[in-house]
Amino acid sequence: MAAGDSVSSEIEIDGSQGEGGGEILRNCIAYSTVLSVPIKINNIRAGRSKPGLRPQHLQGILLAKELCKAAVEGCCENSTDVVYRPGVITGGQFVADTKTAGSVTLLLQTILPCLLFANRASSVTLKGGTNAEMAPQIDFVELVLKPVLEKFDVLFDLDVVMRGYFPKGGGEIVVRANPLREINPIVLIDRGQIVSVYGRCFVAGVLPLKMCHEMKSVLMRLFNKVSLNGPDVSVNFESVKETTAFGNGSGVQLVARTSTGCLFSGSALGSRNLSNEQVAEKAFQELIESVITNSNACVDKYLQDQMIIFMALAKGKSRVRCGPLTSHTETAIAVAEKMTGVKFEVNCETANDFNISCEGIGFQNPNLSSA
């Protein structure tokens, strides 16, 4: 789809569909901005205990608005209905601050596709929580999402300036991206063999480094009890005391890498209700679900839904092999089909083996000169 091919009439979206959370809003704002299609979203986050826009959702909309000089109605905290009419995406320097522990990685989900179709390079500073519950950890973005998106030729730089934790946030990341002409399709169907498992056990603030050593010890014991395709699998975890962090926090981020470049994650954040052993066990179980339970998958359940928008916009056919579809993935597919007209195919091979494919719309950046 080239410039001028997008539909200009307003698309109405029911925000209560599917998982009924912020993902619908984030994806719709991204599609609307990229495709220059006005939208009206009703029943925003109707599936949550506190419906409507929270500070992080509000900041995502305002950031996209600034990026493309959009006209917006209903953009205030707790609003359940928003009208968004995008303009032309213009790169530059931008800042968004949730002023809470709201996740900066969820802000990134909204803005990254937009930056790719700007007219020039952009630098965006995002402030809030870097490691928050119910959201991808910043470590997941660095170690898993970013390298996988590179397979689409989606490139961006990410600097973690300050880590921020619940309840105050205070974290800061800087994202830099150059615009591209179009997104390449991705094919992830050959899992290969697990060749390495690595990750980090981290603490920040007043929490002692010995907590990391305890979590690492538990992880080594657990991994010694499982078979990951043989004895030649490299296993390495580092213990890290975060020196640039706001507040106290701890956790584990694990990654498994295969011979074909597939990446899987497992993570857990520490809390007063969890021992160090329980945090390590939680992250371990998440990773094991991806690499053993879903033994043919090429992406984990957290990466699944984040592939959809790039598959929909890409030029060519993308195919991804995964485990059972999450509600987030099903919702992302429904939104992609509504916003772009693309058709996704989901084929079930076995209970834990699915294939997602689609012929992307081949959207071309209308804001780049042809020179």
C-alpha positions as CSV (number, residue, x, y, z in Angstrom):
1,M,0.0,0.0,0.0
2,A,1.5,3.3,-1.1
3,A,0.7,6.9,-0.2
4,G,-2.9,7.7,-1.1
5,D,-4.1,4.1,-0.9
6,S,-5.3,4.2,2.7
7,V,-9.0,4.6,3.5
8,S,-9.8,8.1,4.7
9,S,-13.3,7.4,6.3
10,E,-13.4,7.0,10.1
11,I,-13.1,3.4,11.4
12,E,-15.0,2.6,14.6
13,I,-13.4,0.2,17.0
14,D,-15.0,-1.5,20.0
15,G,-12.5,-1.4,22.8
16,S,-14.3,-4.1,24.8
17,Q,-13.6,-6.9,22.2
18,G,-11.2,-9.7,22.8
19,E,-8.9,-9.2,25.8
20,G,-10.6,-5.8,26.3
21,G,-7.5,-4.0,27.6
22,G,-5.0,-1.4,26.5
23,E,-3.6,-3.4,23.6
24,I,-6.6,-2.5,21.4
25,L,-5.9,1.2,22.0
26,R,-2.2,0.9,21.4
27,N,-2.5,-1.0,18.2
28,C,-5.4,1.2,16.8
29,I,-3.4,4.4,17.5
30,A,-0.4,2.9,15.8
31,Y,-2.3,1.8,12.7
32,S,-4.2,5.0,12.5
33,T,-1.1,7.1,12.6
34,V,0.8,5.0,10.1
35,L,-2.0,4.5,7.6
36,S,-3.4,8.1,8.1
37,V,-6.8,6.7,8.9
38,P,-9.1,8.4,11.5
39,I,-10.6,6.2,14.1
40,K,-13.1,6.3,16.9
41,I,-12.5,3.9,19.8
42,N,-15.4,3.2,22.2
43,N,-15.5,1.2,25.5
44,I,-11.7,1.6,26.0
45,R,-10.4,-1.0,28.5
46,A,-13.9,-2.1,29.3
47,G,-12.5,-5.5,30.4
48,R,-10.4,-4.0,33.2
49,S,-11.4,-3.3,36.8
50,K,-10.8,0.4,36.2
51,P,-12.0,1.1,32.6
52,G,-10.9,4.0,30.5
53,L,-7.5,5.8,29.9
54,R,-4.9,5.5,32.6
55,P,-1.9,7.8,32.6
56,Q,0.3,5.5,30.5
57,H,-2.5,5.2,27.8
58,L,-3.0,8.9,27.8
59,Q,0.7,9.6,27.3
60,G,0.8,7.1,24.4
61,I,-2.0,8.9,22.6
62,L,-0.5,12.4,23.3
63,L,2.9,11.2,22.1
64,A,1.4,9.9,18.8
65,K,-0.6,13.1,18.5
66,E,2.6,15.1,18.8
67,L,4.4,12.9,16.3
68,C,1.7,13.5,13.5
69,K,-0.1,16.6,14.7
70,A,-3.3,14.6,15.1
71,A,-6.7,16.1,16.1
72,V,-7.9,14.2,19.2
73,E,-11.2,14.2,21.2
74,G,-11.8,12.6,24.5
75,C,-8.2,12.4,25.4
76,C,-8.3,12.7,29.2
77,E,-7.8,10.3,32.2
78,N,-10.6,7.8,32.6
79,S,-12.1,8.6,29.2
80,T,-13.7,5.5,27.6
81,D,-14.2,7.1,24.1
82,V,-11.5,8.7,21.9
83,V,-11.6,10.1,18.4
84,Y,-8.2,10.3,16.7
85,R,-7.6,12.0,13.3
86,P,-3.9,11.7,12.3
87,G,-1.8,14.1,10.3
88,V,1.6,13.6,8.6
89,I,4.2,11.8,10.7
90,T,7.2,14.1,11.3
91,G,10.3,12.8,13.0
92,G,12.2,14.7,15.6
93,Q,12.7,14.6,19.4
94,F,9.9,13.8,21.7
95,V,9.3,13.1,25.4
96,A,6.5,11.1,27.1
97,D,6.3,10.9,30.9
98,T,3.6,8.7,32.7
99,K,4.6,10.3,36.0
100,T,3.7,6.9,37.5
101,A,5.2,3.4,37.3
102,G,3.2,2.9,34.0
103,S,5.2,0.8,31.6
104,V,7.5,2.5,29.2
105,T,7.6,-0.7,27.1
106,L,3.8,-0.4,26.5
107,L,4.4,3.2,25.3
108,L,7.0,1.8,23.0
109,Q,4.4,-0.6,21.5
110,T,2.4,2.4,20.4
111,I,5.1,4.6,19.1
112,L,7.6,2.3,17.4
113,P,5.6,1.5,14.3
114,C,4.9,5.2,13.9
115,L,8.6,6.2,14.0
116,L,9.4,3.7,11.2
117,F,7.2,5.7,8.8
118,A,8.3,9.2,9.7
119,N,10.0,11.5,7.3
120,R,13.3,11.6,9.3
121,A,15.1,10.2,12.3
122,S,13.5,10.4,15.7
123,S,14.6,10.3,19.3
124,V,12.0,9.5,21.9
125,T,12.5,9.7,25.7
126,L,10.0,7.5,27.6
127,K,9.6,7.9,31.4
128,G,7.8,5.6,33.8
129,G,8.3,2.0,34.9
130,T,10.9,0.0,33.1
131,N,10.1,-3.2,35.0
132,A,6.4,-3.4,35.8
133,E,3.9,-6.2,36.4
134,M,1.5,-7.0,33.6
135,A,3.9,-5.6,30.9
136,P,7.0,-6.7,29.0
137,Q,10.2,-6.0,31.0
138,I,12.7,-3.6,29.5
139,D,15.1,-6.6,29.5
140,F,12.7,-8.6,27.3
141,V,12.7,-5.7,24.8
142,E,16.5,-5.6,24.8
143,L,17.2,-9.3,24.7
144,V,14.2,-10.8,22.8
145,L,11.9,-8.3,21.0
146,K,14.6,-6.1,19.5
147,P,16.7,-8.9,17.9
148,V,13.6,-10.6,16.5
149,L,12.2,-7.4,15.0
150,E,15.6,-7.0,13.2
151,K,14.4,-10.0,11.1
152,F,11.7,-7.6,9.7
153,D,14.5,-5.1,9.1
154,V,13.0,-3.1,11.9
155,L,16.0,-1.4,13.5
156,F,16.1,0.9,16.5
157,D,18.5,1.8,19.3
158,L,17.5,1.6,22.9
159,D,19.3,3.1,25.9
160,V,18.2,2.5,29.4
161,V,19.1,5.7,31.2
162,M,17.4,4.9,34.5
163,R,15.4,1.9,35.8
164,G,12.2,2.6,37.5
165,Y,10.0,0.3,39.6
166,F,6.6,0.2,41.3
167,P,5.2,2.2,42.9
168,K,6.9,5.5,41.8
169,G,8.3,4.6,38.4
170,G,11.0,7.2,37.7
171,G,12.6,5.1,35.0
172,E,13.8,6.5,31.6
173,I,14.7,5.0,28.3
174,V,15.7,6.7,25.0
175,V,14.6,5.1,21.7
176,R,16.2,6.2,18.4
177,A,14.9,5.1,15.0
178,N,15.5,5.9,11.4
179,P,12.5,5.7,9.0
180,L,12.4,2.9,6.5
181,R,10.7,2.5,3.1
182,E,8.8,-0.7,3.9
183,I,8.9,-3.7,6.4
184,N,10.2,-7.0,5.2
185,P,8.2,-10.2,5.9
186,I,9.4,-12.6,8.4
187,V,9.5,-16.4,8.4
188,L,10.0,-18.2,11.7
189,I,9.0,-21.8,11.2
190,D,12.2,-23.7,11.9
191,R,12.9,-23.8,15.6
192,G,16.2,-25.6,15.5
193,Q,17.8,-26.8,18.7
194,I,18.4,-24.9,22.0
195,V,22.0,-23.9,22.1
196,S,22.2,-21.5,25.0
197,V,20.3,-20.2,28.0
198,Y,21.3,-16.9,29.5
199,G,20.0,-14.0,31.5
200,R,20.3,-11.7,34.4
201,C,19.3,-11.7,38.1
202,F,19.1,-8.1,39.2
203,V,18.5,-5.9,42.3
204,A,18.3,-2.2,42.7
205,G,18.1,0.4,45.4
206,V,18.7,-0.8,49.0
207,L,18.3,-4.5,48.0
208,P,21.5,-6.5,48.5
209,L,23.4,-8.3,45.7
210,K,23.2,-11.5,47.7
211,M,19.6,-11.8,46.5
212,C,20.9,-12.2,43.0
213,H,23.3,-14.9,44.0
214,E,20.4,-16.8,45.7
215,M,18.2,-16.5,42.6
216,K,21.1,-17.6,40.4
217,S,21.8,-20.6,42.6
218,V,18.2,-21.7,42.3
219,L,18.2,-21.3,38.6
220,M,21.4,-23.4,38.2
221,R,19.8,-26.1,40.3
222,L,16.6,-26.1,38.3
223,F,18.3,-26.1,34.9
224,N,20.6,-29.0,36.0
225,K,17.4,-31.1,36.4
226,V,16.0,-30.6,32.8
227,S,17.1,-31.7,29.4
228,L,17.4,-28.9,26.8
229,N,18.4,-30.9,23.8
230,G,21.6,-32.3,25.2
231,P,24.7,-31.6,27.4
232,D,26.2,-29.0,25.1
233,V,23.7,-26.3,25.9
234,S,25.5,-23.3,27.4
235,V,23.9,-21.9,30.6
236,N,25.0,-18.6,32.0
237,F,23.4,-16.1,34.3
238,E,24.8,-12.8,35.6
239,S,24.1,-11.2,39.0
240,V,23.6,-7.4,38.6
241,K,23.3,-4.6,41.1
242,E,21.7,-1.8,39.1
243,T,23.5,1.4,39.8
244,T,21.2,3.7,37.9
245,A,17.8,3.0,39.3
246,F,14.9,4.9,41.0
247,G,13.5,2.9,43.9
248,N,13.9,-0.7,45.0
249,G,13.4,-3.6,42.7
250,S,14.5,-7.1,41.8
251,G,13.8,-9.8,39.3
252,V,15.0,-12.4,36.8
253,Q,15.1,-12.3,33.0
254,L,15.9,-15.5,31.1
255,V,16.5,-16.1,27.4
256,A,16.8,-19.3,25.5
257,R,18.4,-19.2,22.0
258,T,18.2,-21.8,19.3
259,S,20.5,-22.8,16.4
260,T,18.2,-20.9,14.0
261,G,18.1,-17.7,16.0
262,C,14.7,-18.2,17.7
263,L,14.5,-16.5,21.1
264,F,12.3,-17.4,24.1
265,S,11.9,-15.6,27.4
266,G,11.0,-16.2,31.0
267,S,10.8,-13.5,33.6
268,A,9.6,-12.6,37.1
269,L,9.7,-9.6,39.4
270,G,10.4,-9.7,43.1
271,S,7.9,-8.6,45.7
272,R,7.3,-8.8,49.4
273,N,5.1,-11.8,48.8
274,L,7.7,-13.9,47.0
275,S,10.9,-15.4,48.2
276,N,14.0,-15.2,46.0
277,E,13.5,-18.9,45.3
278,Q,10.0,-18.3,44.2
279,V,11.0,-15.5,41.8
280,A,13.6,-17.7,40.2
281,E,11.2,-20.6,39.9
282,K,8.5,-18.4,38.3
283,A,10.9,-17.2,35.6
284,F,12.2,-20.8,35.1
285,Q,8.6,-22.2,34.6
286,E,7.8,-19.5,32.1
287,L,10.9,-20.4,30.0
288,I,10.2,-24.1,30.3
289,E,6.7,-23.6,29.0
290,S,8.1,-22.1,25.8
291,V,11.1,-24.4,25.2
292,I,9.6,-27.8,26.4
293,T,5.8,-27.6,26.6
294,N,5.5,-25.8,23.2
295,S,8.5,-27.7,21.8
296,N,7.9,-26.7,18.1
297,A,7.2,-23.0,18.7
298,C,9.6,-20.3,17.3
299,V,8.2,-17.5,19.5
300,D,7.0,-17.4,23.0
301,K,3.5,-16.3,24.2
302,Y,4.8,-12.8,25.0
303,L,6.3,-12.3,21.5
304,Q,3.3,-13.7,19.6
305,D,1.0,-10.7,19.7
306,Q,3.9,-8.2,19.1
307,M,4.6,-9.8,15.7
308,I,1.1,-9.1,14.3
309,I,1.3,-5.4,13.4
310,F,4.6,-5.9,11.6
311,M,3.3,-8.9,9.7
312,A,0.2,-6.9,8.7
313,L,2.2,-4.0,7.4
314,A,5.0,-6.0,5.7
315,K,5.5,-6.4,2.0
316,G,5.1,-10.1,1.4
317,K,4.0,-13.2,3.2
318,S,5.0,-13.8,6.8
319,R,4.8,-17.1,8.7
320,V,5.3,-17.7,12.4
321,R,5.1,-21.0,14.3
322,C,4.0,-20.7,17.9
323,G,2.2,-22.3,20.8
324,P,-1.5,-21.9,21.5
325,L,-2.7,-18.4,20.6
326,T,-3.1,-16.0,23.6
327,S,-6.1,-13.7,23.9
328,H,-3.7,-10.8,23.2
329,T,-2.7,-12.4,19.9
330,E,-6.3,-13.2,18.9
331,T,-7.2,-9.6,19.7
332,A,-4.2,-8.2,17.8
333,I,-5.2,-10.2,14.7
334,A,-8.8,-9.0,14.9
335,V,-7.6,-5.4,15.1
336,A,-5.1,-5.8,12.3
337,E,-7.7,-7.3,10.0
338,K,-10.1,-4.4,10.8
339,M,-7.6,-1.7,10.3
340,T,-5.7,-2.9,7.3
341,G,-8.0,-5.4,5.5
342,V,-5.3,-8.1,5.7
343,K,-6.4,-11.7,6.3
344,F,-4.5,-13.8,8.8
345,E,-4.6,-17.6,8.6
346,V,-4.2,-19.7,11.8
347,N,-3.6,-23.4,11.3
348,C,-3.5,-25.8,14.3
349,E,-1.1,-28.8,13.8
350,T,-1.5,-30.1,17.4
351,A,-2.7,-28.7,20.7
352,N,0.6,-26.9,21.2
353,D,1.6,-26.3,17.6
354,F,0.1,-23.4,15.6
355,N,1.1,-21.6,12.4
356,I,0.1,-17.9,11.9
357,S,0.5,-16.5,8.4
358,C,-0.6,-13.5,6.4
359,E,0.2,-11.6,3.2
360,G,1.0,-8.1,4.4
361,I,-0.4,-5.0,2.8
362,G,3.1,-3.9,1.8
363,F,2.7,-0.4,3.2
364,Q,5.3,2.0,1.8
365,N,6.4,5.1,3.7
366,P,4.7,8.1,2.0
367,N,6.8,10.5,4.0
368,L,10.2,9.6,2.5
369,S,11.3,11.3,-0.6
370,S,11.9,9.0,-3.6
371,A,15.4,10.4,-4.1
